Structures are given as structure tokens and as C-alpha cells.
Amino acid sequence: MNILKILKKTVIDSQLYVSLMGTLFAVFFMKEQNTFRFPTFALIFITYFSGYLYTKYQYTRHFLKILVLNATAGIVCAFLIIHNHNEIRLLKWFIIVVLGLLYNSFFLDVYIRKIPLLKVFYVGLVWALVNCWLTLPEFSMPIFLISFFFITALVLPFDIRDMNSDTVKTFPMLIGVENTKYIAYGLVFISNIIGIFYLDFHYALAFFMASIVTYFLIYFSDNKRDDAYFSFGVETCSALPFLFLVIMEYF
């Protein structure tokens, strides 16, 4: 039990886990588009990690340290882009960072997280832009839609978890837990249909297998479940397409 608590504190609560899961989701599409490069992997991971740290610690006594860390991360990311890519990708990255700040920043009177029902779609939007725009020479609508619907579906179980503590109206509060799950099922289904028509066979199959696991985790989502179910189980779903792809390719 102590080992589990240590893992939760050092890996999950530190935001390392969600950052890695988001990065592996992007890697899945980079591999499919044959655009994978390690500097891009590092860029995405650092961006996610610094962004989640900013969101988590902005109201704490550690915030100044986080700002210094974020500034350093920004310099590293800019160096990675300038050294390995071009000014267009630097502009794309900057826009995505600004969108992240608009999601939840204390210096704004109204930010996205305060707007009822918008949060789930906004998280899907930002993650989708990383996959379909930041990592590719041109905007890819199919990858945007696959990412957007899938990630939006994954955010809904977290709203189910937080429905008794959220101060902003969410789908579980308005339509109930079961109806929220139906929305999530539908979003995952739509992303799969697009994937079948757009992705190469092995990638579409990996995404389909990941979706089966995702369906089960959505089905058993409940606001009485332990936080680890969501922060480890549901969070892992975004990396499952890549993990199933690796299993099929190497095992």
C-alpha cells in the first residue's frame, strides 16, 4: 500500500503521468504520419508538464517556483523548435500555450474552466491541436476530429468523479451520470469511425482496441471510486493506441 501511495505522489500527483500519456497520444499520430522526431517528443512532453504544473500550483505558495520552472521550460521549448524546426512551428506552439493559459489562469476575470459545459470540449480542442497541427506541416482535419472526440470523451469521467465538488455546472450535474456516459460512448464511437476511414489499418486496429478498454473504464466510472481509478486508469486510455501499436509491431 505504501508503494502505491509513493507511486501516486511521485508519478501521478506530480503531473508526470498525464503529461506522458498526452505525449504518447501525440506520438501515435506522429508515427502514423511518419513525422516522429525525438525533439518533438520532448517539446510536447515539456509543454504538457509545465502547463499542468501551472494549473495545479497557481493558487499555492509554490507558484513563484513554478513560474520560474515554466519560464525555463519555455526557453527550452523555443530552443528545441528553433534548432529543429522553423518559426511557423514556434508560432503554432505559442498559440497552443496561450490557449492553455486561457483555460485556467487566476489573472483572468473569466477563464474557460469557469464556463459551464465548455471545459470538456476545450481540453479536447487543445490536445487535438497538438496532434493535428503542431506536429504536422499542415492542419489535418481527420486527426483533429479523432483526437477531439476521443479526448473529450475521456474528460467526461473526470466530471463524473468531481460532480459533488465542482462549482461549475457539468454534464453529470445536468443530465446525470448515465446520460453522460452515453455521450462519452458516442464520442469514442465517432472517433473510431473516422479512424477506420482515415488511419492505416494497423493504426486503426490499435485505436479500436484502445477504445474497447476505454468503453469499459467509462462504463465503470462512478463518483464513489478512488481517485486512482481516474488519474491512473482513465488517464492511461490516451496512451493505449500507442501501446497497442507497439504490442502489434514488436510482439
C-alpha positions as CSV (number, residue, x, y, z in Angstrom):
1,M,0.0,0.0,0.0
2,N,2.8,2.4,0.8
3,I,4.4,1.7,-2.6
4,L,1.1,2.6,-4.3
5,K,0.9,5.8,-2.3
6,I,4.5,6.7,-3.2
7,L,3.8,6.0,-6.9
8,K,0.7,8.1,-6.8
9,K,2.5,11.0,-5.2
10,T,5.7,10.9,-7.3
11,V,4.2,9.9,-10.7
12,I,0.5,10.8,-10.8
13,D,0.2,13.8,-8.5
14,S,3.4,15.3,-9.9
15,Q,1.7,15.6,-13.3
16,L,4.4,13.5,-14.9
17,Y,1.9,10.7,-15.7
18,V,-0.8,12.8,-17.5
19,S,2.0,14.6,-19.4
20,L,3.5,11.3,-20.6
21,M,0.1,10.0,-21.6
22,G,-0.7,13.1,-23.6
23,T,2.7,12.9,-25.3
24,L,2.3,9.2,-26.2
25,F,-1.1,10.0,-27.7
26,A,0.6,12.5,-30.0
27,V,3.4,10.0,-30.8
28,F,0.7,7.6,-32.1
29,F,-0.3,10.1,-34.7
30,M,3.3,11.2,-35.4
31,K,4.1,7.6,-36.1
32,E,1.1,7.2,-38.4
33,Q,2.1,10.3,-40.3
34,N,5.8,9.3,-40.3
35,T,6.7,12.6,-38.7
36,F,8.1,11.3,-35.3
37,R,11.3,13.0,-34.1
38,F,12.6,12.9,-30.5
39,P,12.9,16.8,-30.2
40,T,9.2,17.0,-31.0
41,F,8.5,14.3,-28.3
42,A,10.5,16.4,-25.8
43,L,8.7,19.6,-26.9
44,I,5.3,18.1,-26.3
45,F,6.1,16.5,-23.0
46,I,7.7,19.7,-21.6
47,T,4.7,21.7,-22.8
48,Y,2.2,19.4,-21.2
49,F,4.2,19.0,-18.0
50,S,4.8,22.8,-17.4
51,G,1.1,23.5,-18.3
52,Y,-0.3,21.0,-15.8
53,L,2.1,22.2,-13.1
54,Y,0.9,25.8,-13.7
55,T,-2.7,24.8,-13.4
56,K,-2.2,22.7,-10.3
57,Y,0.0,25.1,-8.3
58,Q,-1.1,28.6,-9.3
59,Y,-3.0,29.1,-6.1
60,T,-0.3,27.7,-3.8
61,R,2.8,29.0,-2.1
62,H,4.9,27.2,-4.7
63,F,3.6,29.3,-7.6
64,L,6.7,31.6,-7.9
65,K,8.9,28.5,-8.2
66,I,6.5,27.1,-10.8
67,L,6.7,30.3,-12.8
68,V,10.5,30.1,-12.8
69,L,10.2,26.5,-13.9
70,N,7.7,27.4,-16.6
71,A,9.9,30.2,-17.9
72,T,12.9,27.8,-18.1
73,A,10.7,25.3,-19.9
74,G,9.5,27.9,-22.4
75,I,13.1,28.8,-23.2
76,V,13.9,25.1,-23.7
77,C,10.9,24.6,-25.9
78,A,11.7,27.6,-28.0
79,F,15.3,26.4,-28.4
80,L,14.0,22.9,-29.5
81,I,11.7,24.5,-32.1
82,I,14.2,27.0,-33.5
83,H,17.0,24.4,-33.6
84,N,15.0,21.6,-35.1
85,H,12.1,23.2,-36.9
86,N,11.1,26.7,-38.1
87,E,9.4,29.9,-37.0
88,I,6.0,28.6,-38.2
89,R,6.1,25.8,-35.6
90,L,7.2,28.3,-33.0
91,L,4.1,30.4,-33.7
92,K,1.9,27.3,-33.5
93,W,3.4,26.3,-30.2
94,F,2.9,29.8,-28.8
95,I,-0.8,29.8,-29.8
96,I,-1.4,26.5,-28.1
97,V,0.4,27.7,-25.0
98,V,-1.9,30.8,-24.9
99,L,-4.9,28.6,-25.3
100,G,-3.7,26.6,-22.3
101,L,-3.4,29.8,-20.3
102,L,-6.9,30.8,-21.2
103,Y,-8.2,27.5,-19.8
104,N,-7.3,28.3,-16.2
105,S,-5.4,31.4,-15.1
106,F,-6.0,33.3,-11.9
107,F,-5.3,36.7,-13.5
108,L,-8.3,36.4,-15.8
109,D,-11.8,37.5,-14.6
110,V,-13.4,34.7,-16.6
111,Y,-11.5,31.7,-17.9
112,I,-12.6,28.6,-19.8
113,R,-12.8,26.4,-16.8
114,K,-15.4,28.7,-15.2
115,I,-17.8,28.4,-18.2
116,P,-20.4,25.7,-17.8
117,L,-20.0,22.6,-20.1
118,L,-17.2,24.1,-22.1
119,K,-14.3,22.6,-20.2
120,V,-14.5,19.1,-21.8
121,F,-14.6,20.4,-25.3
122,Y,-11.8,22.9,-24.7
123,V,-9.4,20.2,-23.3
124,G,-10.2,18.1,-26.4
125,L,-9.5,21.1,-28.6
126,V,-6.1,21.8,-27.2
127,W,-4.9,18.2,-27.2
128,A,-6.3,17.8,-30.8
129,L,-4.3,20.9,-32.0
130,V,-1.1,19.4,-30.6
131,N,-1.8,16.2,-32.6
132,C,-3.1,17.6,-35.9
133,W,-1.3,21.0,-36.2
134,L,1.8,21.4,-34.1
135,T,3.4,18.2,-35.2
136,L,2.4,18.3,-38.9
137,P,3.4,20.6,-41.8
138,E,-0.3,21.2,-42.5
139,F,-3.5,21.0,-40.4
140,S,-5.1,17.5,-40.6
141,M,-8.8,17.6,-40.1
142,P,-9.2,13.8,-39.7
143,I,-6.6,13.7,-36.9
144,F,-8.2,16.7,-35.3
145,L,-11.6,15.1,-35.2
146,I,-10.3,11.7,-34.0
147,S,-8.3,13.4,-31.2
148,F,-11.0,15.9,-30.3
149,F,-13.8,13.4,-29.9
150,F,-11.7,10.8,-28.1
151,I,-10.1,13.2,-25.6
152,T,-13.5,15.0,-24.9
153,A,-14.9,11.5,-24.1
154,L,-12.1,10.9,-21.6
155,V,-12.7,14.2,-19.8
156,L,-16.3,13.3,-19.0
157,P,-15.4,10.5,-16.5
158,F,-13.5,13.1,-14.5
159,D,-16.6,15.3,-14.4
160,I,-18.4,12.3,-13.0
161,R,-15.7,11.9,-10.4
162,D,-15.9,15.6,-9.4
163,M,-19.7,16.1,-9.7
164,N,-20.1,16.5,-6.0
165,S,-17.3,19.1,-5.6
166,D,-17.4,21.1,-8.9
167,T,-18.6,24.7,-8.6
168,V,-19.3,24.9,-12.3
169,K,-22.2,23.1,-14.0
170,T,-21.0,20.0,-15.8
171,F,-22.8,17.3,-17.8
172,P,-23.2,14.8,-14.9
173,M,-24.9,17.5,-12.9
174,L,-27.3,18.5,-15.6
175,I,-28.2,15.2,-17.3
176,G,-27.0,12.6,-14.8
177,V,-24.1,10.1,-14.8
178,E,-25.7,7.5,-17.1
179,N,-26.5,10.0,-19.8
180,T,-23.0,11.5,-19.5
181,K,-21.6,8.0,-20.2
182,Y,-23.8,7.7,-23.3
183,I,-22.3,10.9,-24.6
184,A,-18.8,9.6,-23.9
185,Y,-19.6,6.3,-25.7
186,G,-20.9,8.2,-28.7
187,L,-17.8,10.4,-28.9
188,V,-15.5,7.4,-28.8
189,F,-17.6,5.6,-31.4
190,I,-17.4,8.7,-33.8
191,S,-13.6,8.9,-33.3
192,N,-13.3,5.2,-34.2
193,I,-15.4,5.6,-37.4
194,I,-13.2,8.4,-38.6
195,G,-10.1,6.4,-37.7
196,I,-11.3,3.4,-39.7
197,F,-11.7,5.5,-42.8
198,Y,-8.5,7.6,-42.3
199,L,-5.8,5.7,-40.4
200,D,-3.7,2.9,-41.8
201,F,-5.1,-0.5,-40.9
202,H,-2.7,-1.3,-38.0
203,Y,-3.2,2.1,-36.5
204,A,-7.0,1.9,-36.9
205,L,-6.9,-1.5,-35.2
206,A,-4.7,-0.3,-32.3
207,F,-7.1,2.6,-31.8
208,F,-10.1,0.3,-31.9
209,M,-8.6,-2.0,-29.2
210,A,-7.8,1.1,-27.1
211,S,-11.4,2.2,-27.5
212,I,-12.7,-1.2,-26.2
213,V,-10.7,-0.7,-22.9
214,T,-11.9,2.9,-22.8
215,Y,-15.5,1.8,-23.1
216,F,-15.1,-0.4,-20.0
217,L,-13.4,2.3,-18.0
218,I,-16.2,4.8,-18.9
219,Y,-18.8,2.2,-18.0
220,F,-17.5,1.6,-14.5
221,S,-16.9,5.3,-13.8
222,D,-18.5,6.4,-10.6
223,N,-18.1,9.3,-8.3
224,K,-17.5,6.9,-5.4
225,R,-14.5,5.3,-7.0
226,D,-11.0,6.0,-5.7
227,D,-9.2,8.8,-7.5
228,A,-6.5,6.4,-8.8
229,Y,-9.2,4.8,-11.0
230,F,-9.4,8.1,-12.9
231,S,-5.9,9.6,-12.6
232,F,-4.3,6.3,-13.5
233,G,-6.9,4.1,-15.2
234,V,-8.9,6.6,-17.3
235,E,-5.8,8.7,-17.9
236,T,-4.0,5.8,-19.4
237,C,-6.5,5.5,-22.2
238,S,-4.9,8.3,-24.2
239,A,-1.7,6.2,-24.4
240,L,-3.4,3.0,-25.2
241,P,-3.4,3.5,-29.0
242,F,0.4,3.8,-29.0
243,L,0.8,0.9,-26.5
244,F,-1.4,-1.4,-28.6
245,L,0.5,-0.4,-31.7
246,V,3.8,-1.3,-30.1
247,I,2.4,-4.7,-29.0
248,M,1.3,-5.4,-32.5
249,E,4.6,-4.3,-34.1
250,Y,7.0,-6.0,-31.7
251,F,5.2,-8.9,-30.1
